[in-house]
């Protein structure tokens, strides 16, 4: 039987053991030092990023992602990255409410991209702080309920609408007939109520006086710089500036890893609906009901 290496070369074997012990000792020291400083990816501080992009039509993917971040104890702070002109009222409100709940447990900062207007701004108000670029288009605090009318077209084609309803306002806003004064007043009350909800949400989220918000909430858009002067945003800067402020708020030092979502598969239908809503200015009619929206749509040709 051949002798073992340790028996044949005891000196070399001894040196190998010393070398291995030194390597393991220094390796362990480096590991625990990196662990304390957060420089190891597995144990680095986590920051969650919630992307709000495009026209807001469905809140479920976003609210599900927000809930996951809230439940994940390893996530220490949240950044909202908003690049949206707004969207339908109820989904915007659901996302706002989800972020308000999240902000009770973890620091949340909203970072505005090119556009964070109307429903996009509504959502941003749920954050602890808002950071906008000087050239960000934001604000546009208001409600739109636009309906198309094809009455004249149907008359030219010799087509008449014969609708039977259970009440005189059940068919209000029908595109096949002219809008009466009663119907216009009815829709105006709906719009006014939704607008008041928007104003109150901004006042609550921004800790502003309701009357001050009403003065700013005439539907106009503001640049980030203008919004900063009026108190609608807290500071000016890009996404990195917002992340730096978030790290300070959360007391994060060392390395940071980011978890981003929600991840949505490409949907041709959502893409088409998004383009349609932007092109038509939400002049969408579902059955006989208008789609009320918090959405910013710049009007070309207007001064």
VOLORO-379737 format. One line per field, with one value per residue: residue number from 1; x, y, z of N, C-alpha, C, CB in turn; residue in three letters. Coordinates in steps of 0.02 Angstrom, whole numbers, plus 50000, padded with zeros to 5 digits. Glycine has a CB too. Layout:
BEGIN
n c(NUM  ...) $
n.px c(X  ...) $
n.py c(Y  ...) $
n.pz c(Z  ...) $
ca.px c(X  ...) $
ca.py c(Y  ...) $
ca.pz c(Z  ...) $
c.px c(X  ...) $
c.py c(Y  ...) $
c.pz c(Z  ...) $
cb.px c(X  ...) $
cb.py c(Y  ...) $
cb.pz c(Z  ...) $
res c(ALA  ...) $
This chain:
BEGIN
n c(1  2  3  4  5  6  7  8  9  10  11  12  13  14  15  16  17  18  19  20  21  22  23  24  25  26  27  28  29  30  31  32  33  34  35  36  37  38  39  40  41  42  43  44  45  46  47  48  49  50  51  52  53  54  55  56  57  58  59  60  61  62  63  64  65  66  67  68  69  70  71  72  73  74  75  76  77  78  79  80  81  82  83  84  85  86  87  88  89  90  91  92  93  94  95  96  97  98  99  100  101  102  103  104  105  106  107  108  109  110  111  112  113  114  115  116  117  118  119  120  121  122  123  124  125  126  127  128  129  130  131  132  133  134  135  136  137  138  139  140  141  142  143  144  145  146  147  148  149  150  151  152  153  154  155  156  157  158  159  160  161  162  163  164  165  166  167  168  169  170  171  172  173  174  175  176  177  178  179  180  181  182  183  184  185  186  187  188  189  190  191  192  193  194  195  196  197  198  199  200  201  202  203  204  205  206  207  208  209  210  211  212  213  214  215  216  217  218  219  220  221  222  223  224  225  226  227  228  229  230  231  232  233  234  235  236  237  238  239  240  241  242  243  244  245  246  247  248  249  250  251  252  253  254  255  256  257  258  259  260  261  262  263  264  265  266  267  268  269  270  271  272  273  274  275  276  277  278  279  280  281  282  283  284  285  286  287  288  289  290  291  292  293  294  295  296  297  298  299  300  301  302  303) $
n.px c(50043  50027  50106  50021  50004  50028  50108  50217  50263  50277  50316  50275  50140  50107  50133  50034  49916  49930  49923  49792  49718  49746  49690  49553  49526  49547  49456  49333  49333  49325  49202  49107  49130  49088  48957  48908  48916  48831  48873  48863  48773  48666  48631  48614  48538  48368  48273  48115  48040  47907  47829  47734  47660  47609  47436  47318  47224  47193  47205  47246  47371  47467  47428  47436  47575  47620  47567  47643  47770  47748  47726  47848  47975  48109  48120  48153  48117  48021  48012  47915  47901  47844  47771  47656  47504  47391  47225  47083  46961  46928  47030  47145  47117  47119  47253  47312  47258  47317  47452  47449  47422  47538  47635  47620  47695  47822  47953  47909  47940  47896  47947  47949  47935  47936  47800  47681  47539  47371  47281  47403  47470  47382  47406  47540  47528  47505  47625  47764  47851  47875  47968  48015  48067  48130  48069  47962  47794  47657  47526  47375  47249  47099  46941  46877  46740  46694  46589  46542  46444  46336  46223  46184  46246  46176  46050  46070  46092  45971  45937  45856  45851  45780  45754  45712  45688  45705  45701  45712  45843  45920  45965  46050  46173  46182  46250  46170  46076  46033  46103  46012  45969  45945  46013  46143  46164  46156  46269  46366  46358  46406  46538  46584  46578  46673  46784  46795  46829  46957  47023  47017  47092  47219  47242  47245  47350  47459  47461  47401  47304  47131  47068  47177  47220  47109  47121  47228  47179  47119  47123  47233  47398  47561  47735  47872  47951  47864  47768  47841  47857  47726  47696  47654  47745  47891  48031  48158  48227  48304  48277  48384  48414  48298  48309  48422  48373  48278  48356  48416  48303  48264  48373  48474  48627  48779  48778  48643  48506  48388  48216  48102  47942  47768  47785  47723  47650  47657  47514  47409  47280  47273  47370  47312  47196  47255  47316  47201  47131  47214  47211  47077  47048  46985  46854  46762  46629  46545  46427  46298  46360  46469  46649  46731  46873  47037  47142  47278  47283  47363  47307  47322  47359  47299  47315) $
n.py c(49940  50106  50245  50377  50549  50641  50569  50542  50668  50760  50893  50976  50948  51000  51137  51162  51145  51252  51359  51341  51362  51498  51558  51523  51589  51727  51737  51713  51824  51928  51899  51916  52048  52109  52069  52143  52271  52268  52240  52122  52043  51954  51991  52126  52288  52307  52390  52427  52451  52529  52534  52650  52663  52731  52739  52728  52595  52474  52422  52308  52228  52318  52349  52222  52200  52303  52258  52140  52196  52263  52157  52094  52082  52106  52210  52376  52507  52607  52655  52752  52754  52859  52879  52933  52989  52982  52914  52803  52838  52754  52645  52726  52778  52661  52620  52730  52716  52595  52629  52725  52643  52566  52663  52684  52590  52584  52691  52797  52865  52966  52971  53072  53054  53094  53131  53152  53166  53220  53077  53013  53106  53107  52979  52995  53080  53001  52963  52986  53089  53192  53193  53284  53309  53464  53489  53403  53361  53392  53392  53449  53433  53371  53320  53225  53197  53147  53132  53055  53107  53040  53074  53160  53092  52970  53014  53058  52937  52881  52812  52771  52786  52677  52665  52590  52631  52619  52732  52912  52957  52849  52826  52929  53027  52953  52916  52928  53026  53199  53290  53333  53479  53438  53317  53361  53436  53333  53254  53349  53361  53235  53243  53352  53297  53193  53270  53341  53237  53210  53330  53328  53214  53253  53360  53290  53198  53284  53365  53492  53643  53631  53733  53795  53694  53687  53807  53779  53676  53683  53611  53638  53601  53587  53630  53536  53625  53734  53669  53639  53767  53795  53703  53577  53477  53411  53423  53453  53351  53202  53024  52962  53057  53050  52920  52933  53019  52934  52831  52902  52932  52805  52764  52689  52612  52566  52434  52423  52329  52316  52284  52267  52306  52311  52160  52151  52053  52079  52150  52152  52202  52290  52381  52434  52490  52584  52671  52713  52780  52888  52951  52980  53055  52997  52988  52885  52772  52659  52547  52640  52727  52853  52853  52906  53004  53033  53113  53177  53266  53346  53480  53500  53643  53734  53884) $
n.pz c(50000  49956  50035  50122  50066  50169  50252  50175  50139  50255  50291  50185  50188  50312  50292  50197  50272  50362  50272  50220  50336  50361  50246  50261  50381  50352  50249  50314  50399  50306  50248  50354  50381  50262  50268  50377  50326  50220  50092  50023  49900  49930  50058  50052  50074  50030  49908  49851  49692  49614  49464  49377  49234  49077  49019  49147  49172  49232  49396  49464  49439  49486  49619  49675  49668  49752  49873  49889  49909  50027  50115  50114  50220  50202  50115  50127  50091  49975  49805  49699  49530  49417  49262  49183  49106  49177  49202  49212  49339  49458  49461  49480  49605  49682  49675  49736  49867  49904  49909  50010  50121  50119  50145  50279  50338  50278  50213  50076  49919  49783  49616  49479  49304  49134  49121  49245  49276  49317  49350  49371  49451  49558  49614  49653  49761  49870  49920  50037  50002  49856  49709  49570  49400  49335  49212  49208  49168  49262  49389  49328  49391  49391  49315  49179  49073  48932  48792  48641  48500  48384  48324  48214  48108  48107  48073  47942  47884  47896  48010  48160  48337  48453  48606  48760  48925  49107  49179  49167  49161  49134  49008  48989  48909  48795  48636  48527  48531  48561  48699  48840  48941  49071  49076  49054  49170  49261  49229  49256  49395  49432  49385  49461  49590  49583  49556  49676  49761  49713  49744  49885  49910  49866  49955  50076  50056  50030  50138  50135  50137  50098  50024  49964  49879  49795  49727  49644  49571  49439  49327  49249  49185  49260  49256  49326  49398  49418  49494  49608  49665  49698  49793  49761  49734  49819  49796  49670  49544  49473  49450  49518  49615  49690  49738  49819  49918  49971  50025  50129  50206  50247  50315  50255  50223  50137  50014  49895  49837  49705  49684  49559  49489  49436  49338  49184  49059  48883  48814  48681  48674  48784  48745  48628  48684  48766  48674  48609  48710  48733  48609  48587  48696  48803  48757  48774  48770  48866  48840  48889  48971  49023  49028  49162  49193  49262  49180  49087  48940  48821  48721  48555  48457  48539  48633) $
ca.px c(50000  50068  50099  49983  50045  50048  50162  50276  50288  50248  50328  50230  50072  50099  50127  49968  49866  49936  49897  49720  49690  49750  49640  49486  49518  49538  49394  49278  49333  49301  49131  49067  49137  49044  48889  48888  48912  48780  48904  48850  48708  48614  48612  48612  48473  48324  48226  48065  48021  47841  47823  47667  47675  47555  47368  47297  47161  47183  47247  47263  47442  47505  47411  47464  47646  47627  47554  47701  47825  47729  47733  47917  48010  48177  48115  48155  48089  47988  48012  47865  47925  47782  47773  47588  47460  47331  47181  47015  46959  46931  47096  47191  47103  47139  47326  47324  47243  47367  47514  47439  47432  47609  47674  47614  47744  47888  47960  47890  47952  47875  47992  47912  47972  47916  47732  47647  47484  47303  47283  47473  47485  47340  47442  47601  47512  47504  47694  47788  47880  47872  48026  47999  48114  48104  48028  47907  47726  47620  47466  47314  47202  47032  46904  46848  46688  46678  46548  46533  46376  46330  46153  46178  46265  46122  45995  46087  46086  45902  45934  45827  45861  45719  45777  45663  45725  45665  45701  45729  45915  45956  45996  46086  46238  46179  46278  46122  46028  46061  46104  45966  45996  45941  46068  46206  46170  46169  46340  46407  46360  46452  46607  46601  46589  46737  46836  46803  46867  47026  47049  47025  47148  47281  47250  47264  47417  47510  47454  47387  47236  47087  47057  47238  47219  47057  47147  47273  47147  47074  47135  47293  47459  47617  47801  47897  47975  47805  47737  47881  47842  47658  47690  47628  47799  47936  48098  48173  48282  48287  48265  48439  48405  48244  48336  48467  48330  48246  48406  48423  48242  48262  48435  48508  48697  48806  48751  48570  48480  48322  48166  48058  47881  47749  47803  47662  47660  47630  47445  47390  47218  47288  47406  47264  47154  47295  47321  47135  47113  47253  47191  47009  47038  46937  46785  46741  46564  46534  46354  46271  46391  46534  46706  46759  46945  47087  47193  47304  47291  47376  47267  47362  47329  47273  47365) $
ca.py c(50000  50167  50289  50438  50608  50671  50530  50546  50738  50792  50965  51008  50941  51047  51204  51166  51155  51321  51403  51334  51394  51570  51577  51518  51641  51792  51734  51722  51893  51970  51884  51948  52121  52128  52059  52199  52333  52261  52237  52058  52050  51916  52024  52198  52320  52303  52445  52407  52502  52519  52572  52670  52684  52731  52754  52686  52563  52417  52431  52245  52209  52365  52341  52157  52210  52344  52214  52097  52235  52278  52096  52072  52117  52124  52273  52429  52570  52600  52711  52751  52786  52874  52909  52919  53047  52970  52861  52797  52861  52703  52615  52774  52782  52599  52622  52781  52688  52543  52663  52755  52590  52547  52717  52680  52540  52593  52755  52795  52926  52964  53003  53086  53053  53146  53153  53122  53214  53197  53017  53001  53149  53081  52923  53021  53114  52952  52952  53032  53146  53189  53223  53293  53345  53531  53488  53355  53388  53363  53429  53433  53407  53381  53261  53232  53150  53168  53084  53068  53109  53019  53086  53186  53039  52921  53046  53056  52868  52860  52765  52801  52748  52661  52637  52589  52634  52617  52799  52962  52968  52786  52831  52993  53022  52910  52950  52930  53081  53260  53293  53383  53518  53397  53268  53397  53452  53269  53237  53399  53343  53178  53268  53394  53254  53160  53321  53356  53180  53221  53386  53306  53166  53292  53397  53242  53170  53335  53405  53559  53667  53614  53791  53805  53644  53707  53861  53749  53620  53705  53568  53655  53564  53626  53599  53518  53686  53771  53629  53648  53833  53796  53654  53513  53429  53430  53442  53442  53303  53142  52962  52950  53103  53023  52861  52957  53043  52876  52798  52942  52924  52737  52751  52634  52622  52508  52414  52417  52292  52341  52237  52309  52276  52243  52136  52136  52029  52124  52137  52191  52237  52347  52430  52468  52531  52640  52719  52741  52827  52949  52983  53004  53095  52960  52996  52816  52758  52588  52545  52708  52763  52884  52833  52966  52992  53082  53104  53238  53259  53413  53494  53532  53700  53781  53928) $
ca.pz c(50000  49952  50092  50111  50052  50233  50281  50132  50137  50314  50293  50136  50212  50367  50263  50164  50324  50386  50219  50218  50395  50351  50196  50291  50432  50320  50211  50361  50421  50251  50239  50406  50373  50207  50291  50419  50286  50168  50026  49991  49867  49964  50120  50043  50087  49972  49894  49801  49643  49584  49403  49355  49166  49028  49041  49203  49155  49277  49455  49498  49439  49527  49690  49697  49678  49812  49930  49897  49938  50096  50154  50113  50273  50181  50078  50178  50068  49910  49758  49645  49470  49381  49195  49163  49101  49217  49176  49238  49409  49511  49467  49509  49677  49714  49682  49788  49932  49919  49928  50076  50170  50118  50175  50352  50361  50249  50178  50005  49882  49713  49568  49418  49242  49086  49136  49303  49280  49330  49391  49390  49508  49612  49645  49684  49824  49924  49944  50089  49968  49783  49675  49499  49359  49321  49153  49213  49163  49317  49406  49290  49441  49364  49291  49113  49052  48864  48757  48570  48475  48314  48307  48146  48061  48103  48037  47871  47860  47905  48066  48219  48399  48489  48669  48814  48989  49168  49208  49116  49157  49122  48941  48985  48876  48736  48577  48472  48538  48590  48772  48866  48996  49131  49072  49063  49241  49294  49219  49290  49466  49439  49376  49519  49647  49573  49563  49747  49788  49692  49783  49954  49912  49862  50018  50128  50042  50030  50199  50113  50148  50043  49982  49925  49825  49748  49685  49596  49537  49385  49269  49212  49199  49284  49251  49392  49430  49441  49547  49669  49693  49724  49847  49737  49741  49873  49773  49599  49532  49436  49487  49565  49671  49731  49772  49872  49972  50000  50067  50189  50246  50274  50351  50220  50206  50102  49949  49889  49780  49688  49657  49520  49463  49419  49272  49148  48991  48832  48795  48623  48689  48828  48704  48584  48726  48789  48618  48595  48762  48723  48547  48592  48756  48843  48733  48768  48799  48878  48842  48888  49026  49008  49069  49193  49197  49283  49128  49056  48869  48793  48662  48503  48424  48588  48661) $
c.px c(50045  50055  50058  50031  50070  50105  50227  50306  50257  50258  50282  50158  50057  50091  50059  49913  49869  49907  49821  49687  49690  49697  49570  49474  49505  49474  49333  49274  49305  49226  49088  49073  49091  48971  48864  48878  48859  48808  48897  48780  48652  48588  48610  48542  48432  48279  48179  48049  47955  47836  47750  47677  47613  47488  47346  47227  47143  47231  47275  47337  47483  47491  47436  47539  47660  47617  47613  47759  47811  47741  47805  47958  48081  48178  48106  48122  48064  47995  47957  47895  47865  47797  47706  47548  47397  47289  47113  47016  46970  46998  47148  47180  47126  47215  47345  47314  47295  47433  47508  47448  47505  47651  47668  47668  47815  47893  47945  47904  47930  47925  47955  47957  47950  47848  47708  47589  47418  47304  47353  47493  47445  47377  47504  47587  47508  47573  47712  47817  47874  47933  48010  48058  48087  48057  47973  47840  47684  47559  47407  47262  47132  47003  46876  46795  46664  46641  46542  46459  46376  46258  46145  46195  46209  46063  46008  46080  46015  45893  45907  45838  45794  45739  45723  45702  45677  45661  45728  45804  45955  45993  46036  46155  46239  46207  46229  46071  46062  46055  46058  46000  45996  45999  46135  46217  46186  46242  46385  46413  46407  46524  46629  46616  46657  46795  46849  46841  46941  47058  47063  47083  47215  47294  47273  47335  47472  47509  47446  47316  47193  47076  47117  47240  47167  47081  47192  47239  47096  47087  47200  47352  47513  47682  47822  47920  47918  47771  47775  47864  47773  47646  47662  47681  47848  48004  48106  48232  48257  48278  48321  48435  48351  48269  48383  48427  48297  48294  48415  48363  48242  48323  48475  48580  48723  48770  48675  48554  48408  48278  48112  47997  47828  47772  47739  47679  47628  47560  47426  47328  47231  47325  47359  47219  47191  47301  47254  47116  47150  47228  47122  46997  46987  46866  46756  46674  46557  46459  46328  46304  46458  46588  46737  46833  46982  47143  47212  47315  47302  47338  47310  47323  47299  47329  47361) $
c.py c(50062  50211  50351  50496  50640  50634  50536  50615  50776  50868  51002  51005  50990  51119  51214  51179  51226  51370  51401  51369  51470  51594  51576  51573  51708  51793  51745  51794  51940  51961  51921  52024  52146  52121  52118  52263  52329  52256  52169  52059  52014  51953  52100  52224  52319  52364  52421  52466  52483  52564  52586  52700  52682  52748  52704  52658  52507  52423  52366  52226  52254  52356  52274  52164  52251  52301  52167  52134  52251  52217  52073  52113  52138  52189  52330  52495  52560  52664  52701  52787  52796  52908  52894  52984  53039  52914  52862  52810  52806  52668  52662  52779  52719  52597  52673  52752  52635  52575  52697  52704  52571  52599  52719  52634  52553  52662  52748  52864  52916  53002  53010  53087  53110  53175  53115  53168  53180  53135  52998  53044  53127  53027  52948  53051  53066  52941  53002  53096  53135  53226  53226  53325  53416  53533  53437  53392  53353  53406  53404  53401  53422  53316  53276  53178  53173  53112  53104  53070  53090  53030  53109  53133  52989  52950  53045  52986  52841  52809  52802  52755  52738  52626  52644  52586  52632  52685  52849  52975  52904  52789  52895  52982  52976  52948  52958  52986  53140  53259  53350  53423  53479  53347  53302  53414  53389  53250  53286  53384  53284  53201  53309  53351  53219  53209  53337  53299  53188  53275  53365  53257  53202  53329  53350  53217  53221  53378  53479  53579  53653  53673  53806  53757  53664  53762  53833  53698  53643  53666  53582  53610  53613  53591  53579  53578  53727  53735  53635  53714  53834  53745  53587  53459  53455  53455  53425  53395  53243  53082  52948  52995  53077  52962  52882  52982  52985  52838  52835  52933  52857  52720  52694  52655  52559  52494  52407  52374  52316  52285  52278  52271  52330  52224  52115  52110  52076  52102  52182  52232  52298  52402  52470  52514  52593  52693  52753  52793  52893  52987  53015  53049  53064  52975  52926  52807  52683  52579  52615  52751  52792  52856  52897  52953  53051  53074  53170  53225  53329  53422  53531  53590  53751  53822  53927) $
c.pz c(50000  50012  50073  50101  50118  50266  50241  50132  50195  50315  50246  50159  50269  50342  50229  50215  50352  50336  50216  50277  50389  50302  50225  50343  50401  50279  50255  50385  50368  50241  50290  50404  50318  50227  50332  50378  50231  50098  49991  49963  49903  50025  50113  50059  50023  49968  49839  49755  49611  49523  49387  49285  49122  49059  49093  49189  49205  49335  49482  49497  49486  49601  49717  49711  49741  49874  49943  49930  50012  50141  50160  50164  50253  50140  50127  50157  49996  49869  49707  49586  49424  49315  49163  49157  49142  49185  49208  49313  49459  49516  49497  49584  49714  49725  49736  49857  49953  49941  49995  50131  50176  50155  50251  50381  50337  50216  50103  49975  49810  49670  49503  49357  49197  49103  49198  49319  49294  49374  49413  49449  49569  49650  49682  49752  49883  49954  49999  50059  49892  49755  49600  49463  49346  49261  49153  49204  49216  49333  49365  49335  49417  49338  49222  49102  48984  48828  48683  48552  48401  48289  48235  48094  48053  48063  47962  47842  47867  47961  48127  48279  48434  48554  48722  48880  49048  49202  49157  49109  49143  49055  48933  48954  48816  48676  48520  48478  48572  48666  48795  48922  49061  49133  49082  49137  49281  49289  49255  49364  49478  49434  49436  49580  49642  49580  49637  49782  49773  49736  49855  49961  49909  49927  50074  50118  50048  50093  50182  50132  50086  49996  49938  49866  49773  49701  49629  49551  49486  49321  49233  49232  49222  49265  49322  49432  49458  49500  49613  49703  49726  49780  49825  49736  49793  49848  49700  49592  49495  49481  49538  49626  49718  49770  49830  49932  50009  50046  50133  50235  50282  50315  50322  50205  50171  50037  49952  49829  49769  49661  49623  49494  49455  49348  49236  49079  48941  48813  48737  48637  48732  48790  48660  48625  48750  48735  48605  48646  48754  48661  48553  48652  48802  48822  48723  48802  48806  48888  48835  48942  49005  49053  49097  49206  49227  49232  49098  48983  48840  48728  48611  48472  48473  48616  48737) $
cb.px c(49951  50053  50167  49935  50005  49989  50142  50258  50269  50277  50401  50237  50059  50158  50183  49953  49876  50010  49927  49700  49729  49820  49643  49477  49581  49598  49388  49286  49404  49338  49119  49088  49210  49058  48884  48941  48979  48733  48976  48860  48713  48640  48660  48631  48482  48281  48264  48002  48076  47784  47857  47633  47730  47551  47320  47299  47163  47192  47208  47223  47470  47490  47335  47452  47677  47577  47490  47723  47835  47655  47691  47948  48013  48207  48056  48225  48143  47913  48081  47797  47982  47736  47834  47554  47442  47289  47213  46986  46892  46877  47120  47182  47028  47117  47360  47277  47174  47379  47534  47368  47390  47633  47653  47545  47722  47904  48032  47815  48027  47804  48058  47875  47964  47914  47684  47697  47480  47266  47252  47520  47470  47273  47462  47633  47446  47475  47743  47841  47955  47806  48092  47936  48127  48162  48070  47908  47696  47665  47476  47331  47215  47033  46848  46903  46629  46742  46478  46570  46345  46350  46123  46223  46328  46099  45984  46159  46134  45877  46003  45752  45912  45670  45842  45613  45770  45695  45743  45694  45940  45908  45943  46093  46288  46107  46339  46086  45966  46026  46176  45901  45957  45874  46067  46207  46105  46125  46357  46378  46290  46437  46611  46544  46533  46739  46816  46734  46840  47029  47000  46961  47142  47277  47185  47215  47418  47502  47515  47398  47237  47019  47041  47301  47205  46994  47187  47331  47113  47081  47079  47311  47483  47612  47853  47953  48017  47755  47732  47956  47847  47609  47647  47599  47835  47947  48153  48186  48313  48340  48260  48506  48387  48184  48374  48512  48276  48220  48474  48432  48181  48254  48420  48471  48740  48803  48783  48537  48483  48327  48136  48096  47856  47673  47854  47617  47631  47675  47397  47379  47169  47330  47460  47221  47128  47363  47346  47082  47126  47328  47191  46962  47018  46947  46783  46793  46507  46575  46328  46195  46399  46530  46758  46722  46974  47111  47168  47370  47230  47450  47205  47382  47275  47236  47356) $
cb.py c(50000  50206  50310  50452  50660  50674  50457  50525  50772  50763  50980  50974  50869  51044  51216  51101  51105  51338  51382  51260  51374  51590  51529  51450  51644  51808  51667  51675  51915  51954  51809  51922  52139  52086  51995  52212  52349  52317  52255  51998  52024  51849  52004  52217  52392  52239  52510  52382  52511  52534  52535  52723  52639  52665  52753  52725  52534  52350  52465  52190  52213  52437  52346  52104  52244  52403  52173  52069  52300  52300  52041  52078  52075  52067  52271  52443  52627  52583  52718  52784  52744  52919  52880  52871  53059  53033  52794  52727  52895  52652  52591  52844  52792  52538  52639  52842  52657  52498  52714  52785  52529  52540  52783  52655  52472  52537  52783  52775  52947  52994  52961  53153  52987  53117  53141  53114  53254  53183  52960  53014  53222  53054  52871  53073  53150  52886  52958  52998  53156  53220  53183  53335  53308  53579  53477  53318  53377  53356  53503  53385  53438  53433  53241  53228  53145  53187  53078  53014  53180  52945  53138  53247  53004  52901  53118  53081  52823  52831  52734  52815  52784  52617  52673  52530  52697  52566  52801  53026  53000  52728  52826  53025  52999  52886  52912  52864  53058  53323  53303  53350  53583  53360  53232  53462  53484  53214  53234  53469  53325  53126  53311  53442  53202  53126  53385  53366  53114  53241  53445  53274  53115  53343  53431  53183  53140  53379  53396  53566  53743  53589  53852  53797  53574  53731  53911  53717  53575  53779  53574  53728  53523  53637  53648  53468  53727  53781  53556  53645  53886  53784  53681  53521  53415  53373  53407  53509  53282  53128  52903  52960  53173  53003  52817  53014  53092  52829  52793  53016  52930  52686  52736  52615  52638  52447  52349  52487  52215  52398  52190  52340  52220  52234  52078  52198  51958  52125  52148  52145  52191  52325  52394  52416  52491  52617  52684  52685  52798  52931  52934  52946  53165  52975  53038  52770  52788  52562  52512  52708  52717  52961  52791  52983  52976  53069  53056  53261  53224  53424  53534  53481  53677  53745  54001) $
cb.pz c(50062  49888  50119  50170  50012  50281  50286  50060  50069  50377  50274  50068  50236  50414  50211  50126  50380  50399  50150  50217  50458  50326  50135  50323  50476  50275  50175  50420  50440  50186  50244  50474  50357  50145  50331  50472  50255  50170  50032  50041  49798  49985  50175  49970  50113  49976  49872  49835  49588  49635  49344  49405  49135  48994  48981  49271  49085  49239  49509  49468  49369  49507  49701  49642  49616  49811  49919  49829  49899  50099  50124  50042  50335  50140  50026  50197  50070  49919  49723  49668  49435  49423  49152  49212  49029  49223  49186  49223  49422  49499  49399  49477  49687  49672  49615  49778  49932  49858  49874  50080  50153  50046  50146  50371  50340  50199  50187  49996  49885  49704  49559  49424  49207  49015  49076  49366  49214  49265  49354  49331  49491  49584  49592  49639  49817  49900  49886  50132  49988  49756  49688  49490  49291  49309  49094  49282  49090  49380  49394  49230  49512  49309  49341  49058  49104  48826  48789  48528  48485  48306  48355  48137  48085  48173  48060  47861  47899  47841  48081  48209  48446  48446  48692  48808  48992  49216  49272  49132  49221  49123  48887  49056  48924  48722  48553  48468  48579  48562  48799  48892  49004  49135  49004  49020  49267  49264  49145  49280  49492  49385  49311  49535  49653  49504  49525  49780  49760  49617  49783  49980  49855  49803  50038  50129  49974  49970  50245  50037  50164  50070  50025  49968  49852  49785  49728  49632  49588  49372  49221  49223  49136  49361  49218  49386  49382  49384  49526  49651  49640  49668  49899  49667  49672  49919  49815  49564  49598  49384  49439  49530  49645  49688  49723  49845  49945  49945  50029  50171  50202  50219  50423  50155  50269  50147  49926  49883  49792  49635  49714  49462  49510  49424  49276  49143  48983  48769  48856  48562  48724  48887  48662  48546  48785  48811  48555  48594  48831  48715  48489  48595  48737  48917  48666  48799  48756  48940  48908  48897  49087  49016  49028  49259  49128  49359  49073  49091  48836  48781  48680  48447  48378  48643  48635) $
res c(UNK  UNK  UNK  UNK  UNK  UNK  UNK  UNK  UNK  UNK  UNK  UNK  UNK  UNK  UNK  UNK  UNK  UNK  UNK  UNK  UNK  UNK  UNK  UNK  UNK  UNK  UNK  UNK  UNK  UNK  UNK  UNK  UNK  UNK  UNK  UNK  UNK  UNK  UNK  UNK  UNK  UNK  UNK  UNK  UNK  UNK  UNK  UNK  UNK  UNK  UNK  UNK  UNK  UNK  UNK  UNK  UNK  UNK  UNK  UNK  UNK  UNK  UNK  UNK  UNK  UNK  UNK  UNK  UNK  UNK  UNK  UNK  UNK  UNK  UNK  UNK  UNK  UNK  UNK  UNK  UNK  UNK  UNK  UNK  UNK  UNK  UNK  UNK  UNK  UNK  UNK  UNK  UNK  UNK  UNK  UNK  UNK  UNK  UNK  UNK  UNK  UNK  UNK  UNK  UNK  UNK  UNK  UNK  UNK  UNK  UNK  UNK  UNK  UNK  UNK  UNK  UNK  UNK  UNK  UNK  UNK  UNK  UNK  UNK  UNK  UNK  UNK  UNK  UNK  UNK  UNK  UNK  UNK  UNK  UNK  UNK  UNK  UNK  UNK  UNK  UNK  UNK  UNK  UNK  UNK  UNK  UNK  UNK  UNK  UNK  UNK  UNK  UNK  UNK  UNK  UNK  UNK  UNK  UNK  UNK  UNK  UNK  UNK  UNK  UNK  UNK  UNK  UNK  UNK  UNK  UNK  UNK  UNK  UNK  UNK  UNK  UNK  UNK  UNK  UNK  UNK  UNK  UNK  UNK  UNK  UNK  UNK  UNK  UNK  UNK  UNK  UNK  UNK  UNK  UNK  UNK  UNK  UNK  UNK  UNK  UNK  UNK  UNK  UNK  UNK  UNK  UNK  UNK  UNK  UNK  UNK  UNK  UNK  UNK  UNK  UNK  UNK  UNK  UNK  UNK  UNK  UNK  UNK  UNK  UNK  UNK  UNK  UNK  UNK  UNK  UNK  UNK  UNK  UNK  UNK  UNK  UNK  UNK  UNK  UNK  UNK  UNK  UNK  UNK  UNK  UNK  UNK  UNK  UNK  UNK  UNK  UNK  UNK  UNK  UNK  UNK  UNK  UNK  UNK  UNK  UNK  UNK  UNK  UNK  UNK  UNK  UNK  UNK  UNK  UNK  UNK  UNK  UNK  UNK  UNK  UNK  UNK  UNK  UNK  UNK  UNK  UNK  UNK  UNK  UNK  UNK  UNK  UNK  UNK  UNK  UNK  UNK  UNK  UNK  UNK  UNK  UNK  UNK  UNK  UNK  UNK  UNK  UNK) $
